[in-house]
Amino acid sequence: MMGIAADLLYPEICPLCEEILLHDEKRVCKRCSYKISYVSEPCCLKCGKEIDDEETEYCKDCEEGRRTFIKGFPAMNYENTIRESVAKFKYSNKRTFSDFYAYEIYKRHGEEIKALDVDALIPVPVHKTKLRQRGYNQAELLADSLSAYVDAPVDSNILVRNTKTLPQKELNDIERELNLKNAFNSNEECVQYNKVMLVDDIYTTGATIEACTCVLHRLGIKDVYYTSICIGKRD
């Protein structure tokens, strides 16, 4: 009875349209499930972004900018339906959406991620000012949800964001790199991890993930991967 009452008071909603899910719908409604644009081949061998030419190994962002993480595992393309949903997850306290996103990552990349056997999932941190305003770090919520699917622990303390940066979406590629230079640091001097996976909501040009990777490498972590809910397409 308690379970039925809870379902009536707090029904599960679709993270894309926010309509109440029917009894035979799980995580996302049937209408919206057809609107999702999943990342498909051919993809960049480094970041996982869709590319147009099957003969090309890397996207322009990875060709033009030095990327020292090993490989990325994004689940969906950053297009209208997902863009609006992630914005609500990030800015409108839609914390429950994290399970849907984590499941989508697992559904597409779960076996690969589990096979890597990473020592920890590391969420990309937000600045303490944003954390106070928002009340949560969306990347940490995502990592916590993903942890249960891929059986890897979460370490939310190793990275800190010591600079309040400008929103990346307002900047060009060069400005993004400069904006994030020295933005991240660590509370640790060294760690026992050899292989980790960064977790973030959106991957655009890779500047954020690369900045975090550099900090992790300085700590002695050899292998760094990343995963994200979605990835932007090159304009």
N, C-alpha and C positions, 0 to 999 in steps of 0.2 A: 504493500500500500504506500509506503514511504517513497519508493521509487516512482510509482505512478504519479503521486502528488508532486514530486520534484520535476518530473517531465512536464506536467501541466503548468507549474509555476515558472519553470525555466526551460522551455522547449529548445531543442537544438536548432540553430538556424544555419542557413547556407552562408558561407563566408564571402560569397560573391554577390548575391542579390539580397541577402538578409531576410529571405522568406523562411517560414518555419518548414523544416524538413518533414516529409511524409514518413510513415512508418517503414517503408521499404527503401528509403533513401539514407545513405550513409555519408556523412561529412560534407557532401555537396549535393545540391538538387540536380535532377536529371537534365533540366533545361540548361543550367550553367555548365554542366560537365562537358557539353558540346562546344562551349565557348572558349575553353582553355586552349591556349597555344603552347604546346610542349616543344621543348628544344628538340630538333630533329637533325639527322645527318644531311649533309656533311657539317662537321663541327670543328672548330679550332682545337688542335691537339693539346693546347696549353690551358686556355680558360674555359673551353666548352661552348663558346658562342657559335651560333649558326653562321656559316659562310656560304657564299654562292657557288664557288668553284670547287669541284671535287678534287681537282689536282692541287689545290692550295692546302698547305698544312696548318697555317696560322692565320688568324684574323689580323687586320691592320694594326689594331691596338697592341697586340702581342709582338708583332714584327717591329713596330716603331718604338716601343717602350720595353726596357729590360724587366723581365718578370722572373723572379727567382723561386716562386712557389712551383711545385711540380705539376699539379694538374687541378682543374676545377670541375665541380659536379653541380651545375645549375639545373633546376628542374623545368622551369617554364620561361617563356619569352615575356619580357616586360611590356605587355600590350594592354589595351584599355581595360578589360575585365579584371585582370590581375593587378594592374596599376592602381585602380580604385580600391580594391580590396586591401592591398598592402598599405596604402595610405591610411585606411581606417585602423588597421592593425597597429600601425606605427604611431598615429596621432590621436586616435579616438577611443583608446582604451579597449579595443576589441581583442583582448588577450586570448580569448578562447579560440581564435583563428589559428593559433600556433600548431595545434594538432593536425589540422588539415594540411598546412604547409609542410610539416615534418613528414606526414604520410606520403605526400606527393614526391618529396625528395627520396624517401625510402622506396616508393613504388618504382621510381625510375633508376635509382642508383644504389639501392640498398645492398645488393650482393657485392658490388664493387667496394663500397665503403666498408662493409663488414670484413671483406677479404684483406683490406689494408691493415686491419687490426691496429688502429691508431691508439696512442696512449691517452689521448684526451681530445675532446671537442672544446674549442676555445672561441667563445662569442666575441665578435668585434665590439669593443666597449664604446659607450657614449660618454660625453663630457658630463661631469657631475652636475653642472647647471641644468642640462637637458634632462638628466636623470631625476632631479628634484622636480622639474616642471612636469615631466611626463609620468613619473612614478614607477617606471620600469624601463628596462632595456629590451627592446623587441628581439634582438639577436640572442640574448640570453634565454628568453622564453622559447625561442625556436630551438636552441641547442638542448634545452631541458626536455622538450618534446621529442626531438630526434634521438636523444640518448636512449630512450626506452626501445626504439626500433632497431638501433644498430649496436646496442649493448656496449656503449663506450661512455666513460665518465665525462663530466663537464668540469672545466676549470675556468671560473669566471674572474679569478683574482690575478692571473699572471700578467695580463695586459691592462694598462690604464691609458685613458685619453687625457693628456695633460694640457691640450690646447683646444679652445673652443673655435672650431673652424667654420668657414662659410659653407652654406649648403652646396654640395658638389654639383647639383643640377643647374646651378646658376653660372657655372664656370666652364671654360673651354678645357681641352685636354692638358695643355701646359699649365694653366692656372690650377687645375686639380692636383697635379703633382706637387706644385709649390705649396698649395694650400695644406697639404698633408705632411709636408716635410717636417720632421720632428714633432708631429702631432701625437705620436704614441710612444709609450715607454713601458717599463716593467717595474714592479715592486720587488722582483727577484734579481739576484746576481747570477744565478745559474739554476738550472732545473734538471731533473733526471729523465725528461722526455726525449725520445729520439724521433718520434713521428707523431704529428698532430694534424688536426683539421680545423681550420678557421670556419666560423659560421656567421653568415650575414644575411640580411633580407634581400638586398639588391646589389648586383654586380654591374657596373657600367663600363668604365675603361680599365678598371683593375688597380687604380691608384691606392684605394683604401687597403685592399688585400695585400698589395705589395709593400705598403708602409708597415703593416703589421708583421708581414713575413720577415722583413729586415730586422725588426726587434727580436723576433723569435730566433733567427739565425745567430744574432749576437749573444743570445743566451745559451747557445750550443745545440739548439734543436736542428737536426740535419734536414729532415724531410717535412715539408709543410704543404698541405693540400687545402682546398677550400670547398665549401658548398654554399649554395644560396637558393632562396625561393625562386628568384627569377634573374634574368640577365638581359641587359639592353642590347638592341641591335645597332650595328654601326650605321650612322646616317649617311 
